[in-house]
Amino acid sequence: MTFDIGAISHATAMAAFLLLMLLVVLSWRQGYIGAWLTAACGLTALWAGVAAWNDWTGGQLGLAVLVLEVLRTAGWIAFLLSLLFLDRQGGTMAPAWLATVGAIGALCAAVVGLDIAAAAHVGADMLAGALNLPIFGRLILAVAGLLLVENLLRNTRPEHRWGIKFLCFGIGGLFAYDFFMYADALLFHRVNDNLGAARGVTNALIVPLIAVSARRNPTWSIDVFVSRQVIFHSTTLVGAGVYLLAMAGVGYYLREFGGEWGSVLQATFLFAALILMALVLFSGTFRARLKEMISTHFFSYKYDYRDEWLRFIGTISSSTGAGVSLPMRVMEGIAGIVESPEGAIWFCEDETRCTLMASWNATVPEGAMEVDPSFTEFLESRQAVINLAQLEERPDAYDGLIVPDWLREIRRAWLIVPLIHHDRLLGFLLLGQPRAARDVDHEDYVLLTTVGRQAASYLAERETARALVEARQFDEFNRRFAFVLHDIKNLVSQLSLLTQNAEKHKKNPAFQEDMLATVKESVDKMNRLLVRLHEGGREAAATKAVELAPLMRGAVERNAGRNDNLMFESTVDGISVVADEERLCAVLAHLIDNALGGISEMTDGTGRVDVRLSARGGEAVIEVQDNGAGMDEHFVRNELFRPFKSTKSGGYGIGAFESREFVRELGGRMDVISAPGKGTTIRISVPALNASQENELARQTLASH
């Protein structure tokens, strides 16, 4: 009764696929895909018909059914490959199609060979036994079919998937059922009769799904993108499957004909075969050769430019690994394109001198090397890759180029890639021989030249950033030096005033003592300035509690000889701030000096400078007011605090800027109130010392002692 059910089931499948084949033939508008769909339907109908007859007659055609089943599977795989590899523009199959069909054909031939061998040794029940290689081979074919279906659906552009999804569901269901049935058979060492009987009906159920897709795609002009990674991994998988089948077959015969040592020989051989396969699959040389073979025979272009570009940019832009410099990343990124395992990169200082920037797995001369000017001129003018092997064979192709001897003598030297930035030679990269021998053609040269330009832009950016850092360091030094000069100028002014007064009071003992104290203080200040210039900044440790009234009174007294109308007034006593006393004193001296300068042209004696100290809202307020010429609003807003801009002859233009920056460091602010003809008031507001700050300063003082 089971045979009758199986016969009806397979007869149903035969009728369904004959009808589908007829519909495809009647609507066929030429093209390879329609032909392969017709062939797949025909082979499936033939297999189903023979299987139905075999079930009806009691299993007299078992071997024929198995062989036709493999042909049916091969037909659907070939159809899927035709969808994946059809050249939509030329209407022809891509080179990859023939190579892949050949690989699948070899796998199918191996399975058929195993069927025949099993029929000769086992008999009618060919798919029974503990180690059943035909079942294992069919599982590999089912997995290959499922992989192709998945790749077809995933690589079809979203706008075209509506026309292909039912086909993928249908053929995917066919392969999924095969996988389930043969996985069950591999587990229980024989094919389940019920699963085998139902197989015909399940195959018939996919016919409407395929018919819908055929109706939606009369010309099968779907847009499919096949990535090289898919081909690489699929080829590796199929090759590994064929290899495992062959090794399993050899192991089977070793066990059968090896006598007492048969099982030992089989286990040893299979273990060695697996180790060999692992070594091959993880071999960089093998992977390079396989990629080269796929690029040459499967695609019109050697490279998947999108993947290559993303990989290259990702490599040179990577910030992982603090020890990996940009030149190293550039070498790895470019070398990876042509599977080169080594290289070195040089920076051209001028047309005759190149300095090694980095090397990777290569032994090269260190330091700066001399080159002939014609070499760098050739790289810059031609902007072309130099193939050293081709240069040896055809020197005329490079216009008699003279490559430095030290460069030729580098072991495994292969290609020289110029690094061009804005049509100027920045340097060049030397690549070593690739892992697998390969022909270098125009496509390689163009890609290497292009990525060389991109790499040069990164290297130029690095050099620019380095130069900018150096320029900033020099700028910082010049700025510090200018501040020191400004402080020295104030000291010179103070000493000049002392010299002028010495003519009048040099015999006065009190003046002499004051002069010595002033000179000693000036020397100490100059020594501190030198230390500050050497150490690169002002010492933060100099901050302490500074009482303002005595400090301001001293600043006024030191300048009292310059004008009798310089006055100090304080409305508070004992108010202090946390600051660097020396810098605060310099700020006061600068403001007083500017105020005195503002009234210097008032020869009638009406010029006046008032220095005031007050408190307001927890802040100490310092004011320096003069009744001189004053400044307009535009000058105050746009010119007064611009560094290195001065309206005074011999001025450095940094006094006001430095004073404001210091006040801001204290958490305060500097306000300027001025108008032409009405004088100027500079108001400084800084936080006054509070109780908590005073306690903290006292604690730090005790800790330091």
Number of C-alpha atoms within 10 A of each C-alpha: 8 14 19 16 17 26 26 20 24 31 23 22 28 28 15 24 26 19 17 22 24 15 15 20 15 9 14 16 14 11 13 18 23 23 17 20 24 23 18 23 25 21 25 29 27 21 26 30 21 23 28 27 22 21 24 18 13 13 16 13 15 19 20 16 21 21 18 20 21 24 21 22 22 22 22 22 26 26 21 22 23 24 26 25 21 24 16 15 7 8 12 14 18 19 18 22 21 17 15 19 17 13 16 21 18 15 25 22 16 19 26 22 14 21 23 19 15 20 16 11 9 13 14 15 14 23 24 20 15 11 14 21 23 26 27 20 24 22 22 21 25 23 18 19 25 21 15 22 25 14 21 22 19 14 17 21 14 11 9 15 18 13 19 21 18 19 23 24 17 23 22 20 18 22 24 17 17 22 21 14 21 25 18 16 20 22 10 13 17 20 20 13 13 13 18 16 22 16 21 27 18 19 25 23 17 22 20 16 17 21 19 15 19 23 14 13 14 14 16 20 16 18 18 22 14 16 12 18 12 14 18 16 11 17 18 15 15 20 16 15 19 21 16 18 21 17 18 20 19 15 22 21 13 19 18 14 12 15 11 10 12 17 17 13 17 21 15 12 17 17 12 13 17 14 12 11 15 12 12 13 14 10 13 15 16 15 18 19 17 16 21 20 15 19 20 15 17 21 18 11 11 18 19 13 11 9 13 17 16 10 16 23 17 13 20 22 14 12 13 8 7 6 8 11 13 20 24 19 22 27 26 22 22 26 23 17 17 20 24 20 18 22 27 26 26 23 20 21 13 15 16 15 16 21 18 19 19 21 20 19 10 18 13 18 14 11 10 15 16 13 20 14 13 15 15 26 16 18 22 21 12 11 21 21 22 20 17 17 12 15 17 9 9 12 14 11 10 15 10 11 18 16 16 13 9 12 16 12 10 15 12 15 20 20 22 22 26 32 33 26 19 10 11 15 24 23 26 24 25 24 27 23 20 18 18 17 12 14 6 12 9 8 12 16 16 13 18 23 20 18 23 26 22 19 26 24 17 18 21 17 12 14 12 12 12 12 12 12 12 12 12 12 12 12 12 14 16 13 15 19 18 19 20 18 16 19 19 16 15 17 19 13 13 16 16 12 15 19 14 11 14 15 9 10 14 14 10 11 10 10 16 14 11 13 18 11 12 17 16 12 13 18 13 11 16 16 12 14 21 12 14 16 18 12 10 12 13 15 11 9 8 12 15 17 18 19 18 25 22 12 15 21 17 15 19 20 13 14 17 13 13 14 15 12 15 21 16 19 14 15 9 12 13 9 18 20 22 20 22 19 18 12 18 18 15 17 19 20 19 20 20 23 15 16 27 23 15 20 21 15 12 14 8 6 12 10 21 21 25 18 24 19 22 18 18 10 8 12 19 21 21 22 22 22 24 26 21 25 17 20 18 13 14 9 10 16 11 9 14 19 20 16 16 14 14 17 10 9 6 8 14 17 21 21 25 19 15 20 21 18 16 19 19 15 12 15 11 18 17 19 12 18 16 21 16 12 12 14 21 22 22 18 18 21 22 24 19 23 19 14 9 9 14 16 11 11 16 14 11 11 11 9 8 7 5
